[in-house]
Amino acid sequence: MELARGANTVIDGTSLKVAVSGSAPGTVDLMVFQLDDRNKVRDDADFIFFNQPVSPEGAVRLESGGVIEIDIARVPADIHQLSVAVALDAAANGTLSSVRDMGVVVEQAGSVAVVAPALGLTTERAAVLVEIYRRGAGWKLRNVSAGWDSGLADLVTAFGVSVDEEPQTQPAGSAESVDGIRSVPDEAKLSMVKREKLDLRKREVAKVLLTKGGKGIRARVVLVIDKTGSMAKQYRTRVVHRVVERMVPVAIQLDDDGKLEPYLYAVSFIKLPEISVHDAEEWSDTYLHLRGSHGGFNYDKIGAANREVPIMTEILSGLTRGSAPTLVLFFTDGGFSERKEITKLMREASGLPAFWQFVGIGKANYGVLEKLDDLDGRAVDNAGFFALDDIDTVDDAQLYTRLLSEFPDWHKAAVAAGITKP
């Protein structure tokens, strides 16, 4: 059974599985609002989203893969409506109308499934897809497919969720909670929703470091991103933008000022302004390009083919044995053709205070990177590599585990060898 926009139907039974196609964590976020007779949440606990995936009484539960489990029988008596909504992440371009096959399928135990495609969306960046509402002693389902051009802030505000878009009073410096999660002053410039997402990611970073014995390590964090022509799709689809967003929590947890030190490279390289948590989106829009002139830099001069030796040499030139540690997060789609030169550099680099974490994106040939774990002749094991191919399919827990698991082991070995500071 298919519902047109504005159409409704009766819901049979009390157990519903609501599958939302087109939602993708970090790009198109999925959420549910429990609303009273004023069409408002009773309090912020009635806002069910990625960082608060279960309603207070357990009637609504967000599962992985864009699925919502709803037990109608457990919905509180003063809740009159459940609104299922989506919103584009602030870092994502475009509108919901460009999201392919967006819609909802509602499966009811012992009854026919109801399909509610998202119809008629044009310029909206946030929208209610369907609403499940009381009608007499029963419940009904309506295809709404309507929303807000300005996005998430207006959506949550319309339903009475408290959203603080103004900067808070900033603390004097970075702080650390009792469970080891660090914060920096710039976080106060983020909205409530953005802080919630950041807090979730910081928690995952802290968990990995704690588990691996890396709690308390302070390190300079360098981000290197491939700017070669073969990365065109990663730039066009804003994969690299999402890489930046997901690396910021690493810097907050490790770096004293919580900032990333970024480079783009191809034949040569450019060092770009530092990335702070509050301006990461603006930074990405300004500086993540393949060609042209942006932010005062000529991207065409960097070239369009891989040559890793210049950027690696540049980073090594700033390292001194016995100084504080550096974590290099190196994102590339491969093409490391200078095998002999890179191997020589990595051996020389093993006596300097940096751990190189290479990450493959884009389903390419990674060459010498795949042999780093077996590389002999090094003072300590100073490099790791893994390929994600599609970073958007990997959740934060998996990403940070793979990204940071080897770094604490290197740090212990490097401290013991006098290569870096404790």
One Martini backbone bead per residue (centre of mass of N, CA, C, O) as a GRO file, in nm:
protein
  422
    1MET     BB    1   0.096   0.036   0.024
    2GLU     BB    2   0.044   0.376  -0.092
    3LEU     BB    3   0.126   0.710   0.007
    4ALA     BB    4   0.040   1.007  -0.039
    5ARG     BB    5   0.059   1.322  -0.004
    6GLY     BB    6  -0.148   1.359   0.291
    7ALA     BB    7  -0.206   1.080   0.341
    8ASN     BB    8  -0.397   0.816   0.513
    9THR     BB    9  -0.387   0.550   0.773
   10VAL     BB   10  -0.442   0.271   0.939
   11ILE     BB   11  -0.325   0.116   1.233
   12ASP     BB   12  -0.212  -0.208   1.300
   13GLY     BB   13  -0.139  -0.254   1.595
   14THR     BB   14   0.182  -0.206   1.804
   15SER     BB   15   0.408  -0.306   1.597
   16LEU     BB   16   0.678  -0.114   1.456
   17LYS     BB   17   0.857  -0.078   1.137
   18VAL     BB   18   1.074   0.191   1.048
   19ALA     BB   19   1.194   0.257   0.721
   20VAL     BB   20   1.462   0.478   0.612
   21SER     BB   21   1.534   0.602   0.316
   22GLY     BB   22   1.840   0.807   0.280
   23SER     BB   23   1.971   0.769   0.534
   24ALA     BB   24   2.286   0.911   0.686
   25PRO     BB   25   2.520   0.929   0.896
   26GLY     BB   26   2.635   1.269   0.869
   27THR     BB   27   2.412   1.361   0.638
   28VAL     BB   28   2.126   1.206   0.708
   29ASP     BB   29   1.938   1.263   0.974
   30LEU     BB   30   1.761   1.079   1.220
   31MET     BB   31   1.427   1.138   1.371
   32VAL     BB   32   1.221   1.171   1.676
   33PHE     BB   33   0.902   1.304   1.790
   34GLN     BB   34   0.743   1.356   2.095
   35LEU     BB   35   0.402   1.469   2.107
   36ASP     BB   36   0.172   1.670   2.216
   37ASP     BB   37  -0.122   1.868   2.206
   38ARG     BB   38   0.089   2.114   2.103
   39ASN     BB   39   0.322   1.997   1.921
   40LYS     BB   40   0.523   1.914   2.163
   41VAL     BB   41   0.763   1.863   2.361
   42ARG     BB   42   0.804   1.811   2.695
   43ASP     BB   43   1.110   1.746   2.642
   44ASP     BB   44   1.427   1.659   2.530
   45ALA     BB   45   1.366   1.342   2.564
   46ASP     BB   46   1.161   1.350   2.299
   47PHE     BB   47   1.436   1.349   2.144
   48ILE     BB   48   1.521   1.125   1.889
   49PHE     BB   49   1.865   1.030   1.837
   50PHE     BB   50   2.191   0.937   1.799
   51ASN     BB   51   2.247   1.045   2.119
   52GLN     BB   52   1.918   0.954   2.170
   53PRO     BB   53   1.781   0.645   2.081
   54VAL     BB   54   1.578   0.653   2.339
   55SER     BB   55   1.305   0.669   2.494
   56PRO     BB   56   1.227   0.688   2.822
   57GLU     BB   57   1.008   0.427   2.791
   58GLY     BB   58   1.084   0.261   2.504
   59ALA     BB   59   0.893   0.308   2.244
   60VAL     BB   60   1.152   0.440   2.105
   61ARG     BB   61   1.393   0.309   1.851
   62LEU     BB   62   1.709   0.346   1.729
   63GLU     BB   63   1.854   0.192   1.460
   64SER     BB   64   2.029   0.061   1.238
   65GLY     BB   65   1.975   0.153   0.902
   66GLY     BB   66   1.712   0.338   0.941
   67VAL     BB   67   1.564   0.221   1.205
   68ILE     BB   68   1.235   0.204   1.367
   69GLU     BB   69   1.115   0.115   1.683
   70ILE     BB   70   0.760   0.063   1.771
   71ASP     BB   71   0.562   0.082   2.079
   72ILE     BB   72   0.251   0.179   2.117
   73ALA     BB   73   0.181   0.074   2.412
   74ARG     BB   74   0.429   0.272   2.539
   75VAL     BB   75   0.299   0.525   2.483
   76PRO     BB   76   0.222   0.793   2.627
   77ALA     BB   77  -0.080   0.947   2.693
   78ASP     BB   78   0.048   1.253   2.631
   79ILE     BB   79   0.106   1.130   2.351
   80HIS     BB   80  -0.012   1.216   2.009
   81GLN     BB   81   0.279   1.217   1.848
   82LEU     BB   82   0.491   1.090   1.578
   83SER     BB   83   0.780   1.235   1.431
   84VAL     BB   84   0.939   1.170   1.127
   85ALA     BB   85   1.278   1.280   1.061
   86VAL     BB   86   1.497   1.489   0.855
   87ALA     BB   87   1.854   1.601   0.817
   88LEU     BB   88   2.090   1.785   0.704
   89ASP     BB   89   2.394   1.832   0.732
   90ALA     BB   90   2.575   2.119   0.757
   91ALA     BB   91   2.809   1.996   0.552
   92ALA     BB   92   2.585   1.959   0.348
   93ASN     BB   93   2.478   1.984   0.042
   94GLY     BB   94   2.180   2.099  -0.049
   95THR     BB   95   1.890   1.889  -0.066
   96LEU     BB   96   1.647   1.649  -0.014
   97SER     BB   97   1.567   1.619  -0.322
   98SER     BB   98   1.863   1.474  -0.387
   99VAL     BB   99   1.772   1.226  -0.240
  100ARG     BB  100   1.769   0.905  -0.299
  101ASP     BB  101   1.485   0.729  -0.225
  102MET     BB  102   1.313   0.880  -0.031
  103GLY     BB  103   1.158   0.712   0.255
  104VAL     BB  104   0.884   0.501   0.385
  105VAL     BB  105   0.854   0.190   0.573
  106VAL     BB  106   0.569   0.026   0.720
  107GLU     BB  107   0.566  -0.234   0.952
  108GLN     BB  108   0.305  -0.473   1.037
  109ALA     BB  109   0.187  -0.694   1.232
  110GLY     BB  110  -0.027  -0.875   1.027
  111SER     BB  111   0.027  -0.658   0.792
  112VAL     BB  112   0.050  -0.434   0.563
  113ALA     BB  113   0.262  -0.247   0.405
  114VAL     BB  114   0.376   0.097   0.415
  115VAL     BB  115   0.423   0.346   0.166
  116ALA     BB  116   0.622   0.670   0.202
  117PRO     BB  117   0.709   0.883  -0.008
  118ALA     BB  118   0.906   1.151  -0.085
  119LEU     BB  119   0.705   1.432  -0.170
  120GLY     BB  120   0.763   1.761  -0.299
  121LEU     BB  121   1.047   1.827  -0.259
  122THR     BB  122   1.288   2.105  -0.279
  123THR     BB  123   1.439   2.326  -0.044
  124GLU     BB  124   1.476   2.128   0.178
  125ARG     BB  125   1.677   2.031   0.486
  126ALA     BB  126   1.410   1.969   0.649
  127ALA     BB  127   1.185   1.688   0.747
  128VAL     BB  128   0.871   1.549   0.755
  129LEU     BB  129   0.760   1.241   0.657
  130VAL     BB  130   0.604   1.119   0.914
  131GLU     BB  131   0.298   1.051   1.102
  132ILE     BB  132   0.201   0.926   1.427
  133TYR     BB  133  -0.147   0.921   1.531
  134ARG     BB  134  -0.412   0.991   1.710
  135ARG     BB  135  -0.749   0.822   1.673
  136GLY     BB  136  -0.895   0.793   1.925
  137ALA     BB  137  -0.824   0.455   2.001
  138GLY     BB  138  -0.621   0.495   1.774
  139TRP     BB  139  -0.406   0.482   1.478
  140LYS     BB  140  -0.216   0.685   1.244
  141LEU     BB  141  -0.089   0.747   0.904
  142ARG     BB  142   0.119   1.013   0.758
  143ASN     BB  143   0.209   1.184   0.468
  144VAL     BB  144   0.396   1.474   0.464
  145SER     BB  145   0.640   1.604   0.312
  146ALA     BB  146   0.766   1.846   0.509
  147GLY     BB  147   0.949   2.173   0.571
  148TRP     BB  148   1.284   2.322   0.596
  149ASP     BB  149   1.523   2.524   0.457
  150SER     BB  150   1.721   2.581   0.719
  151GLY     BB  151   1.678   2.319   0.893
  152LEU     BB  152   1.732   2.182   1.200
  153ALA     BB  153   1.677   2.422   1.390
  154ASP     BB  154   1.378   2.468   1.298
  155LEU     BB  155   1.272   2.190   1.355
  156VAL     BB  156   1.327   2.170   1.666
  157THR     BB  157   1.190   2.437   1.743
  158ALA     BB  158   0.898   2.367   1.646
  159PHE     BB  159   0.902   2.122   1.884
  160GLY     BB  160   1.062   2.250   2.154
  161VAL     BB  161   1.358   2.236   2.132
  162SER     BB  162   1.653   2.311   2.278
  163VAL     BB  163   1.844   2.571   2.108
  164ASP     BB  164   2.188   2.668   2.112
  165GLU     BB  165   2.340   2.916   1.893
  166GLU     BB  166   2.498   3.051   2.112
  167PRO     BB  167   2.752   3.145   2.272
  168GLN     BB  168   2.924   3.060   2.537
  169THR     BB  169   3.095   3.068   2.806
  170GLN     BB  170   3.428   3.054   2.811
  171PRO     BB  171   3.675   2.883   2.894
  172ALA     BB  172   4.013   2.928   2.947
  173GLY     BB  173   4.044   2.615   2.878
  174SER     BB  174   4.109   2.314   2.877
  175ALA     BB  175   3.925   2.004   2.952
  176GLU     BB  176   3.861   1.724   3.188
  177SER     BB  177   3.699   1.459   3.255
  178VAL     BB  178   3.669   1.180   3.455
  179ASP     BB  179   3.660   1.000   3.167
  180GLY     BB  180   3.877   1.162   2.964
  181ILE     BB  181   3.718   1.400   2.830
  182ARG     BB  182   3.787   1.649   2.615
  183SER     BB  183   3.792   2.014   2.609
  184VAL     BB  184   3.729   2.317   2.425
  185PRO     BB  185   3.635   2.641   2.394
  186ASP     BB  186   3.510   2.625   2.093
  187GLU     BB  187   3.258   2.448   2.161
  188ALA     BB  188   3.073   2.693   2.259
  189LYS     BB  189   3.005   2.774   1.942
  190LEU     BB  190   2.810   2.550   1.937
  191SER     BB  191   2.549   2.381   1.902
  192MET     BB  192   2.374   2.146   2.054
  193VAL     BB  193   2.375   1.935   1.824
  194LYS     BB  194   2.682   1.950   1.762
  195ARG     BB  195   2.776   1.875   2.047
  196GLU     BB  196   2.650   1.598   2.059
  197LYS     BB  197   2.814   1.476   1.827
  198LEU     BB  198   3.094   1.538   1.939
  199ASP     BB  199   3.070   1.387   2.209
  200LEU     BB  200   3.039   1.108   2.085
  201ARG     BB  201   3.319   1.108   1.944
  202LYS     BB  202   3.500   1.164   2.187
  203ARG     BB  203   3.423   0.907   2.341
  204GLU     BB  204   3.544   0.710   2.132
  205VAL     BB  205   3.833   0.811   2.148
  206ALA     BB  206   3.874   0.772   2.454
  207LYS     BB  207   3.818   0.467   2.458
  208VAL     BB  208   4.058   0.376   2.289
  209LEU     BB  209   4.285   0.502   2.462
  210LEU     BB  210   4.214   0.354   2.721
  211THR     BB  211   4.232   0.060   2.614
  212LYS     BB  212   4.544   0.120   2.492
  213GLY     BB  213   4.702   0.316   2.700
  214GLY     BB  214   4.654   0.650   2.599
  215LYS     BB  215   4.596   0.807   2.839
  216GLY     BB  216   4.724   1.147   2.831
  217ILE     BB  217   4.814   1.199   2.561
  218ARG     BB  218   5.020   1.442   2.391
  219ALA     BB  219   4.961   1.573   2.053
  220ARG     BB  220   5.038   1.640   1.749
  221VAL     BB  221   4.807   1.705   1.468
  222VAL     BB  222   4.828   1.573   1.140
  223LEU     BB  223   4.677   1.656   0.820
  224VAL     BB  224   4.663   1.450   0.522
  225ILE     BB  225   4.553   1.526   0.180
  226ASP     BB  226   4.464   1.417  -0.112
  227LYS     BB  227   4.496   1.612  -0.450
  228THR     BB  228   4.429   1.427  -0.673
  229GLY     BB  229   4.252   1.335  -0.954
  230SER     BB  230   4.147   1.054  -0.825
  231MET     BB  231   3.979   1.238  -0.596
  232ALA     BB  232   3.723   1.367  -0.721
  233LYS     BB  233   3.490   1.212  -0.581
  234GLN     BB  234   3.569   1.285  -0.284
  235TYR     BB  235   3.508   1.588  -0.337
  236ARG     BB  236   3.226   1.594  -0.471
  237THR     BB  237   3.097   1.412  -0.216
  238ARG     BB  238   3.245   1.509   0.060
  239VAL     BB  239   3.439   1.313   0.202
  240VAL     BB  240   3.665   1.509   0.298
  241HIS     BB  241   3.482   1.669   0.485
  242ARG     BB  242   3.420   1.421   0.674
  243VAL     BB  243   3.705   1.375   0.760
  244VAL     BB  244   3.750   1.636   0.910
  245GLU     BB  245   3.516   1.608   1.112
  246ARG     BB  246   3.635   1.322   1.230
  247MET     BB  247   3.926   1.450   1.326
  248VAL     BB  248   3.870   1.665   1.543
  249PRO     BB  249   3.835   1.478   1.802
  250VAL     BB  250   4.132   1.392   1.804
  251ALA     BB  251   4.255   1.669   1.862
  252ILE     BB  252   4.105   1.725   2.127
  253GLN     BB  253   4.229   1.470   2.280
  254LEU     BB  254   4.553   1.540   2.209
  255ASP     BB  255   4.562   1.841   2.173
  256ASP     BB  256   4.604   2.123   2.350
  257ASP     BB  257   4.418   2.307   2.128
  258GLY     BB  258   4.241   2.118   1.927
  259LYS     BB  259   4.413   2.121   1.654
  260LEU     BB  260   4.459   2.109   1.310
  261GLU     BB  261   4.729   2.027   1.079
  262PRO     BB  262   4.709   2.109   0.739
  263TYR     BB  263   4.737   1.919   0.424
  264LEU     BB  264   4.803   1.934   0.075
  265TYR     BB  265   4.862   1.686  -0.191
  266ALA     BB  266   5.088   1.595  -0.467
  267VAL     BB  267   5.355   1.688  -0.602
  268SER     BB  268   5.301   1.890  -0.396
  269PHE     BB  269   5.232   2.146  -0.139
  270ILE     BB  270   5.012   2.265   0.133
  271LYS     BB  271   4.975   2.484   0.400
  272LEU     BB  272   4.714   2.525   0.615
  273PRO     BB  273   4.505   2.640   0.815
  274GLU     BB  274   4.386   2.581   1.098
  275ILE     BB  275   4.162   2.356   1.271
  276SER     BB  276   3.863   2.428   1.422
  277VAL     BB  277   3.572   2.327   1.557
  278HIS     BB  278   3.393   2.592   1.480
  279ASP     BB  279   3.532   2.600   1.155
  280ALA     BB  280   3.526   2.334   0.981
  281GLU     BB  281   3.316   2.392   0.763
  282GLU     BB  282   3.439   2.651   0.648
  283TRP     BB  283   3.712   2.535   0.587
  284SER     BB  284   3.625   2.322   0.380
  285ASP     BB  285   3.491   2.521   0.178
  286THR     BB  286   3.760   2.685   0.131
  287TYR     BB  287   4.005   2.432   0.097
  288LEU     BB  288   3.846   2.192  -0.057
  289HIS     BB  289   4.035   2.140  -0.349
  290LEU     BB  290   4.173   2.078  -0.681
  291ARG     BB  291   4.124   2.370  -0.810
  292GLY     BB  292   4.241   2.673  -0.823
  293SER     BB  293   4.152   2.961  -0.621
  294HIS     BB  294   4.182   2.952  -0.252
  295GLY     BB  295   4.239   3.134   0.019
  296GLY     BB  296   4.524   3.225  -0.134
  297PHE     BB  297   4.546   2.957  -0.317
  298ASN     BB  298   4.718   2.762  -0.566
  299TYR     BB  299   4.614   2.450  -0.678
  300ASP     BB  300   4.759   2.402  -0.954
  301LYS     BB  301   5.061   2.399  -0.839
  302ILE     BB  302   5.043   2.109  -0.702
  303GLY     BB  303   4.882   1.935  -0.885
  304ALA     BB  304   4.759   1.572  -0.989
  305ALA     BB  305   4.987   1.393  -0.871
  306ASN     BB  306   5.177   1.161  -0.713
  307ARG     BB  307   5.399   1.284  -0.431
  308GLU     BB  308   5.521   1.206  -0.111
  309VAL     BB  309   5.808   1.306  -0.036
  310PRO     BB  310   5.772   1.615   0.017
  311ILE     BB  311   5.565   1.599   0.255
  312MET     BB  312   5.729   1.409   0.436
  313THR     BB  313   5.981   1.589   0.455
  314GLU     BB  314   5.844   1.830   0.584
  315ILE     BB  315   5.757   1.692   0.847
  316LEU     BB  316   6.041   1.588   0.933
  317SER     BB  317   6.179   1.876   0.956
  318GLY     BB  318   5.999   1.934   1.239
  319LEU     BB  319   6.170   1.711   1.383
  320THR     BB  320   6.282   1.607   1.721
  321ARG     BB  321   6.455   1.431   1.913
  322GLY     BB  322   6.270   1.420   2.225
  323SER     BB  323   6.011   1.531   2.157
  324ALA     BB  324   5.707   1.570   2.098
  325PRO     BB  325   5.444   1.418   1.972
  326THR     BB  326   5.326   1.286   1.649
  327LEU     BB  327   5.026   1.273   1.449
  328VAL     BB  328   4.976   1.121   1.131
  329LEU     BB  329   4.706   1.185   0.906
  330PHE     BB  330   4.689   0.984   0.603
  331PHE     BB  331   4.501   1.060   0.314
  332THR     BB  332   4.445   0.811   0.047
  333ASP     BB  333   4.429   0.649  -0.294
  334GLY     BB  334   4.721   0.622  -0.366
  335GLY     BB  335   5.029   0.588  -0.564
  336PHE     BB  336   5.298   0.469  -0.428
  337SER     BB  337   5.576   0.461  -0.640
  338GLU     BB  338   5.822   0.544  -0.434
  339ARG     BB  339   5.930   0.294  -0.271
  340LYS     BB  340   6.227   0.339  -0.197
  341GLU     BB  341   6.203   0.628  -0.076
  342ILE     BB  342   5.981   0.567   0.136
  343THR     BB  343   6.129   0.346   0.289
  344LYS     BB  344   6.369   0.523   0.374
  345LEU     BB  345   6.204   0.736   0.529
  346MET     BB  346   6.073   0.544   0.741
  347ARG     BB  347   6.337   0.459   0.869
  348GLU     BB  348   6.432   0.745   0.951
  349ALA     BB  349   6.161   0.820   1.108
  350SER     BB  350   6.185   0.611   1.355
  351GLY     BB  351   6.379   0.836   1.518
  352LEU     BB  352   6.115   1.003   1.531
  353PRO     BB  353   5.826   1.187   1.680
  354ALA     BB  354   5.634   0.982   1.476
  355PHE     BB  355   5.310   0.876   1.372
  356TRP     BB  356   5.190   0.688   1.085
  357GLN     BB  357   4.855   0.716   0.960
  358PHE     BB  358   4.729   0.532   0.708
  359VAL     BB  359   4.450   0.605   0.474
  360GLY     BB  360   4.234   0.439   0.267
  361ILE     BB  361   4.058   0.587  -0.016
  362GLY     BB  362   3.879   0.455  -0.311
  363LYS     BB  363   3.969   0.179  -0.424
  364ALA     BB  364   4.290   0.125  -0.440
  365ASN     BB  365   4.636   0.126  -0.494
  366TYR     BB  366   4.870   0.113  -0.211
  367GLY     BB  367   5.118  -0.050  -0.209
  368VAL     BB  368   5.356   0.012   0.027
  369LEU     BB  369   5.148   0.041   0.261
  370GLU     BB  370   5.092  -0.281   0.285
  371LYS     BB  371   5.416  -0.316   0.405
  372LEU     BB  372   5.476  -0.170   0.680
  373ASP     BB  373   5.459  -0.402   0.900
  374ASP     BB  374   5.730  -0.546   0.746
  375LEU     BB  375   5.932  -0.329   0.805
  376ASP     BB  376   6.258  -0.299   0.831
  377GLY     BB  377   6.503  -0.102   1.002
  378ARG     BB  378   6.363   0.000   1.269
  379ALA     BB  379   6.343   0.132   1.578
  380VAL     BB  380   6.031   0.157   1.531
  381ASP     BB  381   5.696   0.126   1.494
  382ASN     BB  382   5.573   0.411   1.280
  383ALA     BB  383   5.328   0.248   1.124
  384GLY     BB  384   5.003   0.255   0.958
  385PHE     BB  385   4.740   0.055   0.782
  386PHE     BB  386   4.419   0.131   0.621
  387ALA     BB  387   4.119   0.042   0.444
  388LEU     BB  388   3.795   0.185   0.364
  389ASP     BB  389   3.696   0.322   0.082
  390ASP     BB  390   3.414   0.379   0.268
  391ILE     BB  391   3.368   0.595   0.526
  392ASP     BB  392   3.043   0.602   0.547
  393THR     BB  393   3.029   0.280   0.649
  394VAL     BB  394   3.178   0.382   0.912
  395ASP     BB  395   3.175   0.399   1.225
  396ASP     BB  396   3.316   0.556   1.490
  397ALA     BB  397   3.421   0.314   1.648
  398GLN     BB  398   3.574   0.184   1.411
  399LEU     BB  399   3.746   0.418   1.316
  400TYR     BB  400   3.902   0.483   1.588
  401THR     BB  401   4.019   0.204   1.629
  402ARG     BB  402   4.187   0.197   1.362
  403LEU     BB  403   4.335   0.477   1.399
  404LEU     BB  404   4.447   0.436   1.734
  405SER     BB  405   4.567   0.153   1.826
  406GLU     BB  406   4.891   0.202   1.756
  407PHE     BB  407   4.985   0.465   1.895
  408PRO     BB  408   5.037   0.380   2.196
  409ASP     BB  409   5.257   0.170   2.129
  410TRP     BB  410   5.453   0.365   2.003
  411HIS     BB  411   5.484   0.556   2.245
  412LYS     BB  412   5.614   0.355   2.438
  413ALA     BB  413   5.857   0.284   2.256
  414ALA     BB  414   5.961   0.580   2.212
  415VAL     BB  415   6.014   0.643   2.506
  416ALA     BB  416   6.211   0.406   2.566
  417ALA     BB  417   6.410   0.519   2.319
  418GLY     BB  418   6.411   0.848   2.325
  419ILE     BB  419   6.223   0.984   2.092
  420THR     BB  420   6.012   1.075   2.313
  421LYS     BB  421   5.793   1.202   2.514
  422PRO     BB  422   5.570   1.122   2.776
   0.00000   0.00000   0.00000
